[in-house]
Amino acid sequence: MFYVADRTEMQEIDRLTIEEKGVPGILLMERAAITVLEEINSRLKSINADRKLKCLVVVEGGNNGGDGLALARLLYQQGDMVHVCYINGISRVSDSFSYQLEIAKKIGIQVTDHIIDSDYDVVVDGIFGVGLKRDVAGIWRETIETMNGLVGFKVAIDTPSGVDASTGQIMGCAFRAGMTVTFGLNKRGLIFYPGCEISGEVVVRDIGFAQAEVDRVHPVAYSYNRDDLCMLPGRSDSSNKGTYGKLAVIAGSRDMSGAMTFAAEAAYRMGTGLVKIYTHIDNKEIAGVRIPEAVLMCYSNKDEAEQCARDAVEWSDAILIGPGIGKGDAARSMVEYIMCEAVQTVIADADALNIISEKPDILGRHRGPVIVTPHIGEVSRLTGVAIPDIKKNILEVCKDFSMEYNVVSALKDARTCVSDGRDVYINTSGNNGMSTAGAGDVLAGIIAGLVCTGLGAYEAAKLGVYIHGLAGDMAAEHRGRNAMIARDIVSAISEVIKGAEHDGQQ
């Protein structure tokens, strides 16, 4: 697990490290410059260490500009040709910036107020960093647009100028980096779209922020890496199928058989002991062929559907409801019964969420843990918030929705967020090839499987989203992003789990 900071959190960590731990700000600045220098050299001088680079470093009068000036000095001292463009657009500059500027001038670095050439090996953005709160305009916008048009390897210090470090939104215009070297913690704006698209390769480097102060600030957001697969429940040699839970999958309607098979097989691939599918009678034959491991109970009318819902509550350890069930009377009766009567964990997905959006009080009547897995459109229907506004601040929407209804929310988008109303997990696995029919059903099945095998609702949702993305990445590697389909993601789940077992993480 690693923390992901927003603007305010990172600034507070910086302040506490300097003011309470006594680490001089100028020392942090020097360390920042050294890390950026190391990253540039490793990419442009790995073959020929004696190569002389022609470098442009663009700065403003804040501490990000001070980082840039310190970097310019280090580049100059290792023999590179360096030009600093100082955009003097603010009335007050930081003391550290003034100190670095004086040194740069004394040692002979060329400093001008404009870009004097169009041909550089390296173009460095040291303008705004994480502190930007306003739209980029005037001389800053003109300069950034000029920088974007230059040739050369483009490097952003901490955060590309013009990217909101908290949301990833573009503030008017932004520097397009080939690499961003960010300090201490990764930033939300470098993970969320569209900021991540113009940040290039993101490298997180330690420059000496005190860990105690990071823990004290305790950033709201965090992400997983492969080490976190250790949370996968293990399996005992003395176990039986009952040990790994009974999952009710209420899914599929006429002409919508795929959803139930994707969800059920994904749950089995996660280690669920027994899956019972509740579906429309039209899907009976298909279910028997596609997922013969599952028990089957069918309905053909509303009364039979209600009996299925009662059976699911009595029989199962967890219930997944929604994929492909439609919005007819039978589906509505099952959703309302499950949401109001189940005491076990309920995973509500797809059509279940569409039904709930028409009668949202149902969500507030749950008796046990509830996980909801909406995509952006479903969130909009559930909350009444317009899709563009959700995309601008998906993290806060996810957190607020979870808090309001006391549920775990996995808000699906290019960067899926999962929250229990207190903190937020931001998923970084997965790829755009997963934008395909059935991928959401697979995710719901993965999460449900993790619940059945022993994880709590929040832990299952977070780890499930991460594993879903890893499986998608493996599917893309095998099939290609354009050609991969939901079945490929299901098939790749076993590779993820096997890899975790091999690495000793399970």
C-alpha positions as CSV (number, residue, x, y, z in Angstrom):
1,M,0.0,0.0,0.0
2,F,1.2,3.5,-0.7
3,Y,-0.4,6.8,0.2
4,V,-1.6,9.3,-2.5
5,A,-1.6,12.9,-1.4
6,D,-3.6,15.9,-2.5
7,R,-2.3,19.5,-2.6
8,T,-3.2,20.3,1.0
9,E,-1.9,17.1,2.5
10,M,1.4,17.4,0.7
11,Q,1.9,21.0,1.7
12,E,1.1,20.1,5.4
13,I,3.7,17.3,5.3
14,D,6.2,19.7,3.9
15,R,5.4,22.3,6.6
16,L,5.6,19.8,9.4
17,T,8.9,18.4,8.2
18,I,10.4,21.8,8.1
19,E,8.8,23.5,11.1
20,E,8.5,20.7,13.6
21,K,11.3,18.3,12.6
22,G,13.7,21.1,11.8
23,V,14.7,19.9,8.3
24,P,15.7,23.1,6.4
25,G,13.6,23.8,3.4
26,I,16.7,24.5,1.3
27,L,17.9,21.0,2.1
28,L,14.7,19.4,0.8
29,M,15.1,21.6,-2.3
30,E,18.6,20.3,-2.9
31,R,17.5,16.7,-2.4
32,A,14.7,17.3,-4.9
33,A,17.1,18.6,-7.5
34,I,19.5,15.7,-7.0
35,T,16.7,13.2,-7.6
36,V,15.6,14.9,-10.8
37,L,19.2,15.0,-12.0
38,E,19.6,11.3,-11.3
39,E,16.4,10.5,-13.3
40,I,17.5,12.6,-16.2
41,N,21.0,11.1,-16.3
42,S,19.7,7.6,-16.0
43,R,17.6,8.1,-19.2
44,L,19.8,10.3,-21.3
45,K,23.4,9.4,-20.1
46,S,23.1,5.7,-19.4
47,I,24.9,4.8,-22.6
48,N,27.3,7.8,-22.8
49,A,28.0,9.3,-19.4
50,D,30.1,12.1,-21.1
51,R,27.2,13.3,-23.3
52,K,26.7,17.0,-23.0
53,L,23.0,18.0,-22.8
54,K,21.4,21.3,-23.9
55,C,18.9,22.0,-21.2
56,L,16.1,24.5,-20.7
57,V,14.8,25.0,-17.2
58,V,11.6,27.2,-16.9
59,V,10.9,28.6,-13.4
60,E,8.6,30.9,-11.5
61,G,9.3,32.5,-8.1
62,G,8.0,29.8,-5.8
63,N,9.6,26.8,-4.2
64,N,9.0,24.7,-7.3
65,G,11.0,27.3,-9.2
66,G,13.7,27.0,-6.5
67,D,13.8,23.2,-7.2
68,G,14.3,24.1,-10.9
69,L,17.1,26.5,-10.2
70,A,18.9,24.0,-8.0
71,L,18.6,21.4,-10.8
72,A,19.9,23.9,-13.3
73,R,23.0,24.4,-11.2
74,L,23.6,20.7,-10.9
75,L,23.2,20.3,-14.6
76,Y,25.6,23.2,-15.2
77,Q,28.1,21.8,-12.8
78,Q,28.2,18.4,-14.5
79,G,29.1,20.2,-17.8
80,D,25.8,20.5,-19.5
81,M,24.7,23.7,-21.3
82,V,21.9,25.3,-19.3
83,H,19.5,28.1,-20.0
84,V,17.0,29.3,-17.3
85,C,13.9,31.1,-18.3
86,Y,12.5,32.9,-15.3
87,I,8.9,34.0,-15.6
88,N,8.8,36.9,-13.2
89,G,5.0,37.2,-13.0
90,I,4.5,37.4,-9.3
91,S,5.3,40.3,-6.9
92,R,6.6,38.1,-4.1
93,V,9.2,35.3,-4.5
94,S,10.2,32.7,-1.8
95,D,13.4,33.2,0.1
96,S,14.7,29.8,-1.1
97,F,14.0,30.8,-4.7
98,S,15.9,34.1,-4.3
99,Y,18.8,32.2,-2.7
100,Q,19.0,29.7,-5.6
101,L,18.6,32.4,-8.2
102,E,21.5,34.4,-6.8
103,I,23.8,31.3,-6.9
104,A,22.7,30.5,-10.4
105,K,23.7,33.9,-11.6
106,K,27.0,34.0,-9.7
107,I,28.2,30.7,-11.3
108,G,27.4,32.0,-14.8
109,I,24.1,30.3,-15.7
110,Q,22.2,32.2,-18.4
111,V,19.0,33.5,-17.0
112,T,16.5,35.3,-19.2
113,D,12.8,36.2,-19.1
114,H,11.9,34.3,-22.3
115,I,12.8,31.1,-24.1
116,I,15.6,31.9,-26.5
117,D,15.9,28.7,-28.6
118,S,13.7,25.9,-30.0
119,D,16.2,23.0,-29.9
120,Y,16.9,21.4,-26.5
121,D,17.8,17.9,-25.3
122,V,15.9,18.5,-22.1
123,V,13.0,20.8,-21.2
124,V,12.3,21.1,-17.5
125,D,9.1,22.5,-16.0
126,G,9.7,24.1,-12.6
127,I,6.9,26.6,-12.7
128,F,4.0,25.8,-10.4
129,G,4.3,22.3,-8.9
130,V,1.6,21.1,-6.6
131,G,0.5,24.6,-5.4
132,L,-1.5,25.7,-8.4
133,K,-5.1,26.7,-7.6
134,R,-6.0,28.9,-10.5
135,D,-6.4,28.6,-14.2
136,V,-3.2,29.2,-16.2
137,A,-3.4,32.3,-18.2
138,G,-1.3,35.2,-19.6
139,I,2.5,34.9,-19.8
140,W,2.4,31.5,-18.0
141,R,0.0,30.0,-20.6
142,E,2.0,31.4,-23.5
143,T,5.2,30.0,-22.0
144,I,3.8,26.5,-21.3
145,E,2.4,26.3,-24.8
146,T,5.8,27.2,-26.2
147,M,7.4,24.6,-24.0
148,N,5.0,22.0,-25.3
149,G,6.0,22.8,-28.9
150,L,9.7,22.3,-28.2
151,V,11.7,19.1,-29.1
152,G,13.6,17.4,-26.3
153,F,12.9,15.2,-23.3
154,K,10.3,17.0,-21.2
155,V,10.5,16.7,-17.4
156,A,8.1,18.1,-14.8
157,I,9.2,18.7,-11.3
158,D,6.7,17.4,-8.8
159,T,3.6,18.0,-10.9
160,P,3.2,19.2,-14.5
161,S,2.3,22.9,-14.4
162,G,-1.4,23.3,-15.1
163,V,-2.4,20.0,-13.6
164,D,-4.5,20.2,-10.4
165,A,-2.5,18.1,-8.0
166,S,-5.7,17.1,-6.1
167,T,-8.0,16.2,-9.0
168,G,-6.0,15.7,-12.2
169,Q,-8.0,18.4,-13.9
170,I,-6.3,20.7,-16.4
171,M,-6.3,24.3,-15.3
172,G,-6.6,26.1,-18.6
173,C,-3.5,24.4,-20.2
174,A,-0.7,22.2,-18.9
175,F,2.8,21.1,-19.6
176,R,3.0,17.8,-21.4
177,A,5.7,15.8,-19.6
178,G,7.6,12.7,-20.7
179,M,8.5,12.1,-17.1
180,T,7.3,13.6,-13.8
181,V,9.6,13.3,-10.8
182,T,7.4,13.8,-7.7
183,F,8.5,13.9,-4.1
184,G,7.6,12.0,-1.0
185,L,4.2,10.6,-2.1
186,N,2.4,10.2,-5.3
187,K,-0.2,12.8,-6.1
188,R,-3.9,12.3,-6.9
189,G,-3.5,14.5,-9.9
190,L,-0.8,12.3,-11.4
191,I,-3.1,9.2,-11.1
192,F,-6.5,10.6,-12.1
193,Y,-7.4,11.5,-15.7
194,P,-6.6,13.7,-17.6
195,G,-3.6,14.6,-15.5
196,C,-2.0,11.2,-15.7
197,E,-2.1,11.3,-19.5
198,I,0.2,14.3,-19.6
199,S,2.4,13.4,-16.7
200,G,4.3,10.7,-18.6
201,E,6.3,8.3,-16.6
202,V,5.7,9.1,-12.9
203,V,8.7,8.5,-10.6
204,V,8.2,8.9,-6.8
205,R,11.4,9.8,-5.0
206,D,12.1,10.2,-1.3
207,I,13.7,13.6,-0.4
208,G,13.6,13.3,3.4
209,F,10.0,14.0,4.5
210,A,9.6,12.6,8.0
211,Q,7.5,9.5,8.0
212,A,6.1,10.4,11.4
213,E,4.7,13.6,9.8
214,V,3.3,11.6,6.8
215,D,1.5,9.3,9.3
216,R,0.3,12.3,11.3
217,V,-1.3,13.9,8.2
218,H,-2.6,10.4,7.2
219,P,-3.6,11.1,3.6
220,V,-7.2,10.1,2.8
221,A,-6.3,8.2,-0.4
222,Y,-4.0,5.3,-1.1
223,S,-3.4,2.6,-3.7
224,Y,-2.2,-1.0,-3.8
225,N,0.8,-2.8,-5.3
226,R,1.5,-6.5,-5.8
227,D,2.7,-6.8,-2.2
228,D,-0.9,-6.3,-1.1
229,L,-1.9,-9.6,-2.7
230,C,-0.8,-11.0,0.6
231,M,-4.4,-10.2,1.8
232,L,-5.8,-13.0,-0.3
233,P,-7.3,-15.6,2.1
234,G,-5.2,-18.7,2.3
235,R,-6.6,-22.3,2.0
236,S,-6.3,-25.0,4.7
237,D,-5.4,-28.6,3.9
238,S,-8.3,-29.7,6.2
239,S,-10.9,-27.5,4.5
240,N,-13.9,-28.4,2.4
241,K,-16.1,-26.4,0.0
242,G,-18.2,-25.1,2.9
243,T,-15.1,-23.5,4.3
244,Y,-15.0,-21.1,1.4
245,G,-18.6,-19.9,1.5
246,K,-21.8,-20.2,-0.4
247,L,-22.5,-17.4,-2.9
248,A,-26.0,-16.6,-4.3
249,V,-25.7,-15.0,-7.7
250,I,-29.0,-13.4,-8.8
251,A,-28.3,-12.5,-12.4
252,G,-29.5,-12.8,-15.9
253,S,-32.8,-12.4,-17.6
254,R,-34.2,-13.2,-21.0
255,D,-31.5,-12.6,-23.6
256,M,-29.0,-11.6,-20.8
257,S,-27.3,-14.9,-19.9
258,G,-23.7,-13.7,-20.2
259,A,-23.8,-11.6,-17.0
260,M,-24.6,-14.6,-14.7
261,T,-21.9,-16.8,-16.2
262,F,-19.2,-14.1,-16.0
263,A,-20.1,-13.3,-12.4
264,A,-20.4,-16.9,-11.3
265,E,-17.2,-18.1,-12.9
266,A,-15.2,-15.1,-11.6
267,A,-16.4,-15.9,-8.1
268,Y,-15.3,-19.5,-8.5
269,R,-11.9,-18.4,-9.8
270,M,-11.5,-16.4,-6.6
271,G,-11.9,-19.6,-4.5
272,T,-15.6,-19.6,-3.6
273,G,-16.8,-23.0,-2.3
274,L,-20.2,-23.1,-3.9
275,V,-22.2,-20.8,-6.2
276,K,-25.9,-20.9,-6.7
277,I,-27.3,-19.0,-9.6
278,Y,-30.8,-17.6,-9.5
279,T,-31.9,-16.7,-13.0
280,H,-34.8,-16.6,-15.5
281,I,-35.9,-20.0,-16.8
282,D,-34.8,-19.1,-20.3
283,N,-31.2,-19.3,-19.1
284,K,-31.4,-22.8,-17.6
285,E,-29.8,-24.6,-20.5
286,I,-27.1,-22.0,-21.1
287,A,-26.1,-22.0,-17.4
288,G,-25.8,-25.8,-17.3
289,V,-23.4,-25.7,-20.2
290,R,-21.4,-22.5,-19.4
291,I,-21.0,-23.0,-15.7
292,P,-21.8,-26.6,-14.8
293,E,-20.1,-26.2,-11.3
294,A,-23.0,-23.9,-10.2
295,V,-26.3,-25.0,-8.6
296,L,-29.3,-23.5,-10.4
297,M,-32.7,-22.2,-9.3
298,C,-34.9,-20.6,-11.9
299,Y,-38.0,-18.4,-12.0
300,S,-40.5,-17.6,-14.7
301,N,-42.7,-15.0,-12.9
302,K,-42.7,-12.5,-10.1
303,D,-43.9,-15.0,-7.4
304,E,-41.2,-17.5,-8.3
305,A,-38.6,-14.7,-8.3
306,E,-39.7,-13.7,-4.8
307,Q,-39.2,-17.3,-3.7
308,C,-35.7,-17.2,-5.2
309,A,-34.9,-14.2,-3.2
310,R,-36.1,-15.8,0.0
311,D,-34.0,-18.9,-0.8
312,A,-30.9,-16.8,-1.4
313,V,-31.2,-15.1,1.9
314,E,-31.7,-18.4,3.8
315,W,-29.0,-20.4,1.9
316,S,-26.1,-18.1,1.2
317,D,-23.2,-16.5,3.0
318,A,-23.1,-13.6,0.5
319,I,-25.4,-12.4,-2.2
320,L,-24.5,-10.8,-5.6
321,I,-27.6,-9.2,-7.2
322,G,-28.1,-7.2,-10.4
323,P,-26.0,-8.3,-13.4
324,G,-28.4,-8.6,-16.3
325,I,-31.6,-9.0,-14.3
326,G,-33.5,-6.2,-16.1
327,K,-35.9,-3.8,-14.5
328,G,-39.2,-5.8,-14.7
329,D,-41.5,-6.6,-11.8
330,A,-39.6,-9.8,-10.9
331,A,-36.3,-8.0,-10.7
332,R,-37.7,-5.2,-8.6
333,S,-39.3,-7.5,-6.1
334,M,-36.0,-9.5,-5.7
335,V,-33.9,-6.3,-5.3
336,E,-36.2,-4.9,-2.7
337,Y,-36.4,-8.1,-0.7
338,I,-32.7,-8.7,-0.7
339,M,-31.8,-5.1,0.2
340,C,-34.2,-5.0,3.1
341,E,-34.0,-8.6,4.5
342,A,-30.5,-9.9,3.9
343,V,-28.1,-9.8,6.9
344,Q,-25.2,-11.2,5.0
345,T,-23.0,-9.1,2.7
346,V,-24.8,-7.9,-0.4
347,I,-23.0,-6.9,-3.6
348,A,-25.4,-4.7,-5.6
349,D,-24.4,-4.2,-9.3
350,A,-25.8,-3.1,-12.6
351,D,-29.7,-3.4,-12.9
352,A,-30.0,-3.6,-9.1
353,L,-28.5,-0.1,-8.9
354,N,-30.8,1.2,-11.6
355,I,-33.8,-0.1,-9.6
356,I,-32.4,1.4,-6.4
357,S,-31.9,4.7,-8.1
358,E,-35.7,4.9,-8.6
359,K,-36.3,4.2,-5.0
360,P,-33.1,5.2,-3.1
361,D,-34.6,4.7,0.3
362,I,-34.1,1.0,-0.2
363,L,-30.4,1.5,0.1
364,G,-30.8,3.0,3.6
365,R,-32.8,0.0,4.9
366,H,-30.0,-2.6,4.6
367,R,-29.4,-4.8,7.6
368,G,-26.0,-6.2,6.7
369,P,-22.9,-4.9,4.9
370,V,-23.6,-3.6,1.3
371,I,-21.1,-3.1,-1.5
372,V,-22.3,-1.2,-4.5
373,T,-20.4,-1.2,-7.8
374,P,-21.8,1.6,-10.0
375,H,-20.2,3.0,-13.1
376,I,-20.3,6.8,-13.7
377,G,-23.8,6.8,-15.3
378,E,-25.3,4.7,-12.5
379,V,-23.7,7.0,-9.9
380,S,-25.2,10.0,-11.7
381,R,-28.7,8.3,-11.5
382,L,-28.1,7.4,-7.8
383,T,-26.9,10.8,-6.7
384,G,-28.4,13.3,-9.2
385,V,-25.0,14.7,-9.8
386,A,-24.1,15.3,-13.5
387,I,-21.5,13.1,-15.1
388,P,-19.0,15.9,-15.9
389,D,-19.2,17.0,-12.2
390,I,-18.6,13.5,-11.0
391,K,-15.6,13.1,-13.2
392,K,-14.1,16.3,-11.9
393,N,-14.0,15.0,-8.4
394,I,-14.7,11.3,-8.4
395,L,-12.9,10.7,-5.1
396,E,-15.1,13.0,-3.1
397,V,-18.3,11.8,-4.8
398,C,-17.4,8.2,-3.9
399,K,-16.5,9.0,-0.3
400,D,-19.6,11.2,0.3
401,F,-22.0,8.6,-1.2
402,S,-20.5,5.9,1.0
403,M,-20.8,8.0,4.0
404,E,-24.4,9.1,3.3
405,Y,-25.7,5.5,2.8
406,N,-23.3,3.6,5.1
407,V,-22.2,1.4,2.2
408,V,-18.9,0.4,0.5
409,S,-18.8,2.0,-2.9
410,A,-16.7,0.9,-5.8
411,L,-17.2,3.8,-8.3
412,K,-16.0,2.4,-11.6
413,D,-14.2,4.6,-14.1
414,A,-10.8,4.8,-15.8
415,R,-9.5,5.2,-12.2
416,T,-11.9,3.3,-10.0
417,C,-12.3,4.6,-6.4
418,V,-13.5,2.5,-3.5
419,S,-14.6,4.0,-0.2
420,D,-16.3,3.2,3.1
421,G,-17.0,6.8,3.8
422,R,-13.8,7.4,5.7
423,D,-10.9,6.9,3.4
424,V,-10.6,6.1,-0.3
425,Y,-8.7,3.5,-2.3
426,I,-7.6,4.6,-5.8
427,N,-7.0,1.8,-8.2
428,T,-4.0,1.9,-10.6
429,S,-4.2,-1.5,-12.2
430,G,-6.1,-2.2,-15.4
431,N,-6.2,-0.7,-18.9
432,N,-8.6,0.7,-21.6
433,G,-9.1,-2.8,-23.1
434,M,-11.3,-3.5,-20.2
435,S,-13.9,-1.1,-21.6
436,T,-15.9,-4.1,-22.9
437,A,-19.2,-5.7,-22.3
438,G,-19.2,-8.0,-19.2
439,A,-16.1,-6.6,-17.5
440,G,-18.3,-5.1,-14.7
441,D,-20.0,-8.5,-14.2
442,V,-16.5,-10.1,-13.8
443,L,-15.6,-7.4,-11.2
444,A,-18.8,-8.1,-9.2
445,G,-18.0,-11.8,-9.1
446,I,-14.4,-11.2,-8.0
447,I,-15.6,-9.1,-5.1
448,A,-18.3,-11.5,-4.1
449,G,-15.8,-14.4,-4.2
450,L,-13.5,-12.5,-1.9
451,V,-16.3,-11.9,0.6
452,C,-17.2,-15.6,0.5
453,T,-13.6,-16.6,1.2
454,G,-13.4,-14.5,4.3
455,L,-12.6,-10.8,3.6
456,G,-14.7,-8.0,5.0
457,A,-16.8,-5.9,2.6
458,Y,-14.3,-3.0,2.3
459,E,-11.3,-5.2,2.0
460,A,-13.0,-7.4,-0.6
461,A,-14.0,-4.4,-2.7
462,K,-10.6,-2.8,-2.7
463,L,-8.6,-6.0,-3.4
464,G,-11.2,-7.2,-5.9
465,V,-10.9,-4.0,-7.9
466,Y,-7.1,-4.3,-7.9
467,I,-7.2,-8.0,-8.9
468,H,-9.7,-7.3,-11.6
469,G,-7.3,-4.7,-13.1
470,L,-4.3,-7.1,-12.8
471,A,-6.3,-9.7,-14.7
472,G,-7.2,-7.2,-17.3
473,D,-3.6,-6.3,-17.7
474,M,-2.7,-10.0,-18.2
475,A,-5.6,-10.4,-20.7
476,A,-4.3,-7.3,-22.6
477,E,-0.8,-8.8,-22.7
478,H,-2.1,-12.1,-24.1
479,R,-4.8,-10.8,-26.5
480,G,-4.1,-7.1,-27.0
481,R,-6.3,-4.3,-25.8
482,N,-8.4,-4.1,-28.9
483,A,-9.2,-7.8,-29.1
484,M,-9.7,-8.8,-25.4
485,I,-13.1,-9.6,-24.1
486,A,-14.7,-10.3,-20.7
487,R,-13.9,-14.0,-20.9
488,D,-10.2,-13.2,-21.3
489,I,-10.4,-11.3,-18.0
490,V,-12.0,-14.3,-16.2
491,S,-9.4,-16.6,-17.6
492,A,-6.6,-14.4,-16.4
493,I,-7.8,-14.4,-12.8
494,S,-6.2,-17.7,-12.2
495,E,-2.9,-16.3,-13.4
496,V,-3.1,-13.5,-10.9
497,I,-3.9,-15.9,-8.0
498,K,-1.3,-18.4,-9.1
499,G,1.3,-15.6,-9.3
500,A,0.4,-14.6,-5.7
501,E,0.7,-18.2,-4.5
502,H,4.1,-18.5,-6.3
503,D,5.4,-15.3,-4.7
504,G,4.4,-16.5,-1.3
505,Q,1.8,-13.7,-0.9
506,Q,-1.1,-16.0,-0.2
